[in-house]
């Protein structure tokens, strides 16, 4: 189940083409403040989770461009399926709390979903009925390992899924690298340090 989402920024509609969705984030100050929780019917819950998931994609886009990347992050349905499977696995198995699930590693899940490029994964678990977008990004942004994954220009494809129960919320993002070489993925210089204000999410401006 999912709950209310309030967006302080806006995203352009995804552009569909070649079975992928390309996201361009608009430059409107702070990206968003989202929360998913219980109390709404299934259609509203699904829409709220989709907004949270799309917000994660936009924030990864921002992190990568702040790191000097020039590519656009594309939603990959196979990676999204891998993220969905691990999200449900972690939600329903309380002994799981990281990348390894009852069905193996992130790479195992991606391969099973039909994606055979290199993958990485970030996982957020909140022992409550909801998680805000700010809380989620703070968990990942300030985790050195997760930040390295999010800011890696080679991770040009992504799948995000989120689910929640009354006492547990899980969000999973699976990042993929295409088998085809992509132009201008490597950054020329190390990115400058980016300081986040307390409880302020990232600006999705591609500038």
Order of alpha helices (4+ residues) and beta strands (2+ residues): beta-beta-beta-beta-alpha-beta-alpha-alpha-beta-beta-alpha-alpha-beta-beta
